[in-house]
Amino acid sequence: MLSTKSEEFIDNLRMYLLMSGKNEREIKELIEELTDHLTEAEKHGRSIDDIVGHTPEQYMASLKNEMKSDYKQIIKLLPLYFLGVIAYFLIGSAIRGEFELNIVQVIGFPILAMLGLVIYVYFLQQAGRKQYSKKKFFVGGMIASSIVTISAILLLVGGHLLVDPFFIGNQTSDLVVIVICCGLFILTALWSKTWVPIWLPMILSISDVLSRFNTMSVTEIFIVHIASIVLMTLLLVLNVWLVERKKKLIGDGS
């Protein structure tokens, strides 16, 4: 069983290399080899510093430079990422029956997706390389998500105020958009092997559903939306706790 420090280092190394565009299979092989070395070393009273020979940050940087970037995998995943981000911000208006498109959105959403990619990749690389604590990781993740979400809101509101839409949806188009968005969320969940891409938009869409099918005031809808965000945050914390608990149980069983 590895020490907590070594387990955290392994997790951070995996995340750092993945966010640096390295091949997933090579990362898995490297992690397995390093885990075996650390396990044997700790049995003989040696620490992770004795194995890596550098600071964790220097060791990760050296591995990043030694490993080749998997550009084919990156190219394959980018379309799914961009479509997923755009779907995340469009499904709400379709659920409310207010789906429309204007030139600001058509130009702005791909730029927003690129901005989000840069922010999240940079944050996750920094978190892995600098060995962020769980608290710092959670706070940083919330800040990164807030920047992207606020940018999307400004884009939607700005587009609505500045230009007229060239397409205004109807009940049929709303349904088509919802189905396409849900399909993209499912594909993203299958790729990432996690339920987060599905339940996250579901929770945040609660207020949209209520605003369409209920005669609620703006204040009541706002309260429901805030409650949805709080619920989403609690579920994210619960998800992290369950992952850590599972890892601990596996470690105790070994």
N, C-alpha and C positions, 0 to 999 in steps of 0.2 A: 504493500500500500504506500502510495506516495504521500509526502507531507503536503499540507495545505499550500505552502509557498510554491512547491514544485507543480502542483495541480493548476494553480493560478497562472504560473508561467507557461505551462503547456497550452492552456486555453487562450491566453493572450497571444502566444506565438502563432497558433493556428489562425486566429482572427486576423492578425497582422499580415500574414502571408496570403490569406485569401483576399483581403482587401487590397493587396499589392498586385493582384492579378496572376498569382502563381498557380500552377497546375494542381487540381484538387487531389489527384491520385498520388503525385509526388509529395504533397504536403502530408497526406495520410501515412505514407511510408516513412517519412522523416519523423513524424510525431511518434509512431510506434517504436522506431529505433531509439529515439531520444528517451522515451518513457522507460524502455528496458534499461538503458544506461543509468538513468536517474534512480530507478528502483534498486539496481545492484549497488550503486554508489551509496545510497542512504542506508543500505544494510551494513555497510562497512564504515558508517559514521561520517561520510563525506557529504557536502552540501552541493546545491545546484551551482554555486559559484566555482567550485572545484571542477565541475564538468564543462561548463561553457567557456571558462578561461577568460571571460570579459564580464563587463556589466551586462545585464539582460538586454539593455537597449543596443549596445554595441554588437552583441551576438546576433540579435534579430536583423540588424542592418547588414551584417556580413552574410547571413543566409539569404537575404533578399537579393544581394548583389550576385551571389553565386548561382541562384536558381533562375531559370529562364521564365519569362512571362508567357502565359498561355493566351495568346491573342485570339486564337480560334474560339476558345471558350468565352472570352470577353465579348466578341462580336455576336456570338449566339445569344448571349444573355441580355445584351443592351436593348434589343427591340422589346423583349418581354418587360424589362424594367420601365422603359419609357411609356409603353402602353398601359402598364399597371398604374403608374403615377397619374397619368391623364385620366384613367378610369376612376381612380380614387376621388378626384376632384369634380368629375362630371356626374357621377351617379346621384348625388344629392339633388341637383336641379331636375334631373329626370324623374326622380321619385316624387318631388313636389309638383310635377307637371309644369315646370318653368324652363325646360331645356331649350336653349337657343345658342347660336354660334355667331360670333362677330370676329372681325379681322384681328383684334387685339388678343383674343383668346387663342386663335389659330397660330399666331406667331409666338404668343407669350407662353403657352403651356409647354412646348418643347424646350424653351429656354429655362422655364421653371424646373422641368425634369432634370436638365443638365446641372442647374444650380443645386438641386437636392442631391444629385449623385456626388458632386464635388464635396458638399458639406458632410454627407454621411461617410463617404470614403475617408476623408481627412480626419473626421472625428474618430472613426473606428481604428484607423491606423495609429493615431495618437494614443488612444485608449490602450491598444495592445502594446505599443512600443514603450510607453511610459508606465505600464502596469497600474492603470487606474483602479482604485478601490471600487466596490460595488456602489457605494453612495455617490462617488464622483462620476461613475459611469452612468448611473441613472439620471443624475442632474444634467450632465452633458447631453445625454440623449434627448431629454425633454427640451433643452434649449435648442438643439439642432432641429427637432421636430417642429418647435414653435416658429422658428425662422422660416421654414418651408411653408407651414400652414398659413402664417400671416402674409407671406408673399403671395400665396394662392388667393387668399381673400381679397387682397389689394388688386390683384389681376382681375378677378371676377367683377368686383365693384367698379374698378376703373374702366374696364371694357364696357360695362353696362351704361356708365355715365358719359363716356367719351364718344362712342360710336353706336350706330344703329346695327342691329343684327341682320345678317344676310340670310339666316335660316331661323325660323321659329317652329319649334316642334309641336306635335299633336300627340294624342293618346297612343297612336301606333308607334311613332318615332320614340316616344318616351319608353315604351315597352322594349323596343329593339335595343336602345342604349342600355337599359337596365340589364337585359339578358347578356349583351356583349361584355359589360363591365363585370358581371358575376362570373362569366366564363374566364375572364382574365384573372380574377381573384383566385379562382380554383386552380388555374394553371400555375400561378405564382406559388400557391400553397403546396402543390405537388412537387414543384421544383425545389422549394426551400424546406420541404418535409416538416412543415409546421402549420398550425391552424391560424396563426396570427393574421396572415393576409385575408382571411375570411371573416373572422369575428371582429376584427378592428373596424372595417367599414360598416359591418352590421350594427355595431353599437353606436357609431357616430351617425348612422342614418335613422336612428329612432325618432329624433326630432323632425326629420324630413317626412317620415311616414305619418306622424301625428299631425303635422301641419297640413297635409293633403286630405286626410280623412276625418279630421276633427275640427270643430270650430273653436280653436284655442286662440287666445290673445297673443300678441307678440311677446309679452312678458312671460307668459306661461311656457311658450315654446323656447324662449331663452333659458328659462330655469331647467327645462327638460334637457336642453343641449348641454348645459353645464353639468347636470347630473350624469349624462352619458360620458362626458369627458372624465369625470371623477371615477365612474365605474370602469372605464377603459384603463385608467391609471392603476386602479386596484388590481385589475386582472393582469396587467403587465407585471406588477410586483409579485402577484401570486405565481405567475408563470416562471419568473426568475427563481422564486423560492422552491418551487417544485423541481426545477432542473437541478438546483444545488442539492436538494434533499435526495434526489435520485442518484446523483453522483456520489454522495456520501454513503448511501446504502450499498452501492456497487463496490465502493472502496472498502467498506466494512466486511462485505461478503467475500472479498478476495483475500 
